Amino acid sequence: MTNEKNVQPLRSAEEIADMRWALSRYATARDVFMFNFGINTGLRVSDIVPLQVSDIRGKTHLTIKEQKTAKSKRFAIPKALRQEIEEYTRGMDSGEYLFASRKGNGYISTTQAYRALQKAADALGRNDIGTHTMRKTFGYHHYKRNKDVAMLQQLFNHAAPSITLRYIGITNDEIDATLEDFSL
């Protein structure tokens, strides 16, 4: 039996608000910003943690080379997130890491990012939260709002729509909804 968690998206505004509250209470402002950045961009945590202030401050788009795929990717930064970026980076130098480690001059590891989310999840009594929760939350809500799996598949660089739907947990939700009031 594996130790892997069944990491899920946060499916409601209340769950997202609860996670923000727990992060602000049990983690740091850096971790709250990381969470907000993650759920609003859909980027993998490995692509988020090495970002510098100059990568996003005053920009409408972010261009990165994805760690996992080595593909260059251009992402629009949502307007509400741009405002939060300005507030978070106020007083920071352009060469600073957004998610600076307290140890040394580098940025936090993906493991440190996981631990921050885990601390908040523990406070909420949840065992289905991990770093992929941010990406899955973005995908879940993007799909629910736009109903465009092809667009989301492209955003996520997935090979097939079925992979995207399974990744964001839509398949089971959709199937369950079709059976809720089914009766012969």
C-alpha positions as CSV (number, residue, x, y, z in Angstrom):
1,M,0.0,0.0,0.0
2,T,1.4,3.4,-0.9
3,N,1.5,6.5,1.3
4,E,0.3,8.8,-1.5
5,K,-2.6,11.1,-0.6
6,N,-5.6,11.5,-2.8
7,V,-5.0,15.2,-3.2
8,Q,-8.2,17.0,-4.2
9,P,-9.1,20.5,-5.5
10,L,-10.9,22.9,-3.1
11,R,-14.4,22.8,-4.7
12,S,-16.1,25.7,-3.0
13,A,-15.4,29.4,-2.1
14,E,-15.8,28.4,1.5
15,E,-13.1,25.7,1.3
16,I,-10.7,28.2,-0.4
17,A,-11.5,30.9,2.3
18,D,-10.9,28.2,5.1
19,M,-7.5,27.4,3.6
20,R,-6.5,31.1,3.3
21,W,-7.5,31.5,7.0
22,A,-5.6,28.5,8.1
23,L,-2.5,29.6,6.1
24,S,-2.7,33.1,7.6
25,R,-3.0,31.6,11.1
26,Y,-0.6,28.7,11.0
27,A,1.9,29.7,8.2
28,T,3.3,33.0,6.8
29,A,2.2,35.8,4.5
30,R,4.5,34.3,2.0
31,D,2.6,31.0,2.1
32,V,-0.8,32.7,1.8
33,F,0.5,34.5,-1.3
34,M,1.9,31.3,-2.7
35,F,-1.5,29.7,-2.3
36,N,-3.3,32.6,-3.9
37,F,-0.8,32.7,-6.7
38,G,-1.1,28.9,-7.3
39,I,-4.9,28.8,-7.3
40,N,-5.1,31.8,-9.7
41,T,-2.5,30.7,-12.2
42,G,-2.6,26.9,-12.2
43,L,1.1,26.6,-12.3
44,R,2.9,23.7,-10.7
45,V,4.6,24.5,-7.4
46,S,8.0,23.7,-8.9
47,D,7.4,26.5,-11.4
48,I,6.1,28.9,-8.7
49,V,8.8,28.7,-6.0
50,P,11.8,29.9,-8.1
51,L,10.0,33.1,-9.3
52,Q,11.5,36.5,-8.7
53,V,9.8,39.8,-8.2
54,S,11.0,40.9,-11.6
55,D,9.2,38.0,-13.2
56,I,5.8,39.2,-12.2
57,R,5.8,42.8,-10.8
58,G,4.0,45.2,-13.2
59,K,3.4,42.4,-15.8
60,T,0.2,41.1,-17.3
61,H,1.8,37.9,-18.4
62,L,4.4,35.5,-17.1
63,T,6.6,33.4,-19.3
64,I,8.3,30.4,-17.8
65,K,10.1,27.3,-18.8
66,E,8.2,24.5,-17.1
67,Q,10.4,22.4,-14.8
68,K,8.5,19.2,-15.6
69,T,8.2,19.5,-19.3
70,A,11.0,21.9,-20.2
71,K,8.4,23.6,-22.4
72,S,8.2,27.4,-22.6
73,K,4.8,28.6,-21.4
74,R,3.1,32.0,-21.4
75,F,0.4,32.6,-18.7
76,A,-1.9,35.6,-18.3
77,I,-1.8,37.0,-14.8
78,P,-5.4,37.7,-13.7
79,K,-6.2,41.3,-12.8
80,A,-7.1,40.6,-9.2
81,L,-3.8,38.7,-8.7
82,R,-1.8,41.6,-10.3
83,Q,-3.1,43.9,-7.5
84,E,-2.1,41.3,-4.9
85,I,1.3,41.0,-6.5
86,E,1.8,44.8,-6.2
87,E,0.9,44.7,-2.5
88,Y,3.0,41.6,-1.7
89,T,6.1,42.9,-3.6
90,R,5.9,46.4,-2.2
91,G,9.3,47.2,-0.7
92,M,11.0,44.2,-2.3
93,D,13.9,44.4,-4.7
94,S,13.3,43.1,-8.3
95,G,15.9,40.4,-7.9
96,E,14.4,39.0,-4.7
97,Y,12.7,35.6,-4.8
98,L,9.0,35.8,-4.2
99,F,9.2,32.8,-1.9
100,A,12.5,33.3,-0.3
101,S,13.8,30.7,2.1
102,R,14.7,31.8,5.6
103,K,17.8,29.7,5.3
104,G,20.4,31.0,2.9
105,N,19.8,33.2,-0.1
106,G,17.6,30.9,-2.2
107,Y,13.9,30.1,-2.5
108,I,11.8,27.6,-0.6
109,S,11.8,24.0,-1.8
110,T,8.7,22.3,-3.0
111,T,8.9,20.3,0.2
112,Q,8.8,23.5,2.3
113,A,5.8,24.6,0.2
114,Y,4.1,21.3,0.9
115,R,4.8,21.6,4.7
116,A,3.2,25.0,4.8
117,L,0.0,23.7,3.1
118,Q,0.1,20.7,5.3
119,K,0.2,22.8,8.5
120,A,-2.9,24.6,7.3
121,A,-4.6,21.4,6.2
122,D,-3.9,19.8,9.6
123,A,-5.5,22.8,11.3
124,L,-8.6,22.2,9.1
125,G,-8.7,18.5,9.8
126,R,-8.1,17.7,6.1
127,N,-6.0,14.9,4.7
128,D,-6.5,15.6,1.0
129,I,-4.3,18.7,0.6
130,G,-1.0,18.9,-1.1
131,T,0.9,21.1,-3.4
132,H,-1.2,19.9,-6.4
133,T,-4.3,21.1,-4.6
134,M,-3.5,24.6,-5.9
135,R,-3.2,23.5,-9.5
136,K,-6.3,21.2,-9.2
137,T,-8.3,24.0,-7.6
138,F,-7.5,26.3,-10.4
139,G,-8.4,23.7,-13.0
140,Y,-11.6,22.7,-11.2
141,H,-12.9,26.2,-11.1
142,H,-11.7,27.2,-14.6
143,Y,-13.6,24.2,-16.0
144,K,-16.7,24.9,-13.9
145,R,-16.7,28.5,-15.1
146,N,-15.8,28.0,-18.8
147,K,-16.8,24.4,-19.5
148,D,-13.8,24.2,-21.9
149,V,-11.8,21.1,-21.3
150,A,-9.7,21.7,-24.5
151,M,-8.5,25.1,-23.2
152,L,-7.7,23.6,-19.8
153,Q,-5.9,20.7,-21.4
154,Q,-3.7,23.2,-23.3
155,L,-3.1,25.3,-20.2
156,F,-2.0,22.1,-18.3
157,N,-0.1,20.6,-21.2
158,H,-2.0,17.4,-20.8
159,A,-2.1,14.8,-23.7
160,A,-5.8,14.2,-23.6
161,P,-9.0,15.7,-22.2
162,S,-9.7,12.6,-20.1
163,I,-6.4,13.2,-18.3
164,T,-7.4,16.8,-17.5
165,L,-10.9,15.8,-16.3
166,R,-9.5,13.0,-14.1
167,Y,-6.7,15.3,-12.7
168,I,-9.2,18.0,-11.6
169,G,-11.6,15.5,-10.2
170,I,-14.4,16.4,-12.6
171,T,-15.2,12.9,-13.9
172,N,-16.5,11.5,-10.6
173,D,-18.4,14.7,-9.8
174,E,-20.1,14.7,-13.2
175,I,-21.0,11.0,-13.0
176,D,-22.4,11.4,-9.5
177,A,-24.5,14.4,-10.5
178,T,-26.0,12.5,-13.4
179,L,-27.0,9.7,-11.1
180,E,-28.3,11.8,-8.2
181,D,-31.9,12.0,-9.3
182,F,-31.8,9.0,-11.7
183,S,-34.6,6.5,-11.2
184,L,-36.4,4.0,-13.4
